[in-house]
């Protein structure tokens, strides 16, 4: 009997050995494939956490390279303007806005504020999508009987406040682009609080400026020892409807808002024209009176502490506003300069959240410091420097245009101090003490 069983035992063991060998070979093949793929793609793929950037980049957070990689990962139409170490990042997905810029190449500081959580989530908020960006295109007025952000009969509060899609979520078309400029367009119709319809076309051109272009805008020489980046936006609003736009039914203004990254040592600096009643043309209570330790008015200059920790907003009317505003970050040694256009005889829309007696006596320059709201939530932190065009009565086919230039300088403190003194009329050493 054993003579009969033993051969079958050997045959069974041999077959089992062949089977196990085949299995191990297959496992080894899969392991090799897996290791090869891991080597090709990178085993340490970043994991998205809390809406932050899952960005495969060697650049540190806070750098331009990090923000550029993040935006390219999470959005579709991204454009870059470049000139050496000066770079500007644009997005068609986000209404042709300037997302950020740098004076120091990919590893340099990113000057614009980005809402990584919201962008990374791929979701849209109900009332306003605070994506960020150091210059975004909006339309005014925000509040009042000609508001574009409230429906007729609604109360002027956050519950009813609604940012129009054309300046919040709509994608703009790229009309043309190159290494130094890009043009975006959008057609839209919007209805104001009083029921007036506006049909229009937006054309927005962003151009990167070289050193000669910067010096021409500032009417001065850029000192040696500084890195710099600057861009100009040319914004046009064309009445493409069949009705003329009239004051008595509401007008539109071009509103440009820049969101920047704050630090504990950032101060906004806005010089204005002196006069006995100059303070009457400065508004400092948009969201309650700005505390004295955060706002200083001295020698015809506004100093506004912008650390992203206390919500407040101020504004200057065209009666006193100069065509310049700026900020200085003493932590990063960054001087930011904005050159808006100021029309002293123009009609500027009033954006206060109330029915207004004087709807065309609004501000041309504003600054906002973000901070916790009453419910403890916060959009940022960020700070803003804003400007608006005058509102014009347009017949069908007519166009109103508005330009603004944004400049950043970084580097030698002595050179920055000299430039700030020349452009803003301030001593940075004295500003730092406050």
C-alpha positions, 0 to 999 in steps of 0.5 A, a space after each residue: 500500500 505504501 508503494 502505491 501512496 508514496 508516488 502520489 505524495 511526491 507528485 502532490 508536493 511537486 505540484 504544490 511547489 510549482 503553485 507556490 513558486 508561481 504565486 511568489 513570482 506574481 507577488 514579486 512582479 507586482 511589488 516591482 511594478 509598485 516600486 517602479 511607479 513609486 519611484 516615478 511618481 514620488 512615494 511622498 505625495 503630499 496629502 491635502 489637509 484642512 484645505 491646504 495645498 497638496 502641492 508637489 513643490 520644493 518651494 516653501 509656503 509663502 513663496 511665489 513658487 508655492 502659490 503658483 503650483 497651488 493655483 495650477 493644481 486647483 484651477 484651470 486657466 492660469 497665466 504668468 507674466 514674467 520679466 526676470 525675477 519679477 512675476 505676476 500670476 493671473 487667473 481667468 477662473 477668478 475673473 481675470 484677477 491678479 492672484 499674486 506677484 513677486 520681485 524675487 522669482 519662484 523662491 521670493 515672497 508672494 505678495 498677494 493673499 490666497 485663501 488656500 482652504 476655499 480654493 483647495 476645497 473646490 466648493 463655492 460659498 453662499 454669499 461671497 467667495 473670498 479666494 484672495 488675490 492682490 487685485 480683483 475686479 468688482 463693481 460699485 456701489 455695494 450698498 444704498 438704493 443703487 446697490 448691486 449687492 442687495 435686492 430691492 426691499 432687502 435689509 442691508 445686512 450680511 444675511 441679504 448681502 450677495 456678491 454678483 456672480 460676474 465679480 465672484 464666480 464667473 470665468 472670464 475669457 482670455 482675449 489675448 496673452 503674452 509674456 508681458 500682458 494678458 487681456 480678459 473679457 466678460 459680458 454680463 447683465 446685472 440689476 440694482 436695488 432700484 430695479 435698473 438693468 445694466 447690460 455691459 462688457 468688461 475688458 481687463 488688461 494686465 501689463 507687467 511693467 519693466 524698470 523704465 515703466 515703473 519709474 515713469 509711473 512713479 516719476 522717480 528713479 528706483 534706487 539700487 539695492 532693491 528688487 521690484 515688481 509692478 503691474 498696471 491694469 486697464 479696466 473698461 466698462 462698456 454699455 452694451 444695452 439699449 438704455 442710457 445709464 443715468 444718475 437718477 436710476 443708478 450708475 456703476 463704478 469700477 472697483 479694484 480691491 487688493 488683498 495682501 498678506 499682513 504681518 504684526 508689523 504692517 502699516 498702511 500709509 495714505 497721504 492726503 491733501 491738507 485743509 481745515 476740514 480735511 477730516 470731514 472727507 475721511 470715513 473711519 467707521 464703516 464697521 464701527 469706529 477704528 480705535 485710536 491705537 490702530 489709526 493715526 492721522 498726523 501731518 496730512 497722512 493716515 497711518 493704519 495698523 493692518 495686522 489682520 487682527 481687528 476688523 476696520 475700514 476707512 475711506 477718503 473722498 476725492 476732495 482730499 485724496 491724492 493719487 497714491 497709497 501704500 503700505 510697509 511691512 517692517 517684518 519682510 521689508 516690503 514697500 507697496 505702492 498703489 497709483 490710482 486715478 483720482 477725479 476731483 470733480 467726479 461722482 463717486 458711488 457711496 457704498 455704505 449699507 443704508 439708503 443714502 441722502 448723497 449716493 454720489 459722495 463716496 470714496 476713491 481710496 479705501 483700506 480694510 484690515 481683516 479681523 474676527 467678526 461678531 460670531 468669531 469667524 474670520 475670512 482672512 487674515 488679510 488687509 486691503 488697499 482699494 480704489 474706485 473709479 468715478 461713476 459715469 452716465 453712459 449711452 449705449 456703446 459708450 465706455 468708461 475706463 480706469 487704470 491702477 498701478 501696483 508696485 512692490 519693492 523689497 531689499 535694502 532698508 535705507 533704499 526703501 526708506 528713501 523711496 518711501 520718503 519721496 513717494 509718501 512723504 514719511 520717515 519709516 523710522 518714525 512710522 515704525 515707532 508708532 
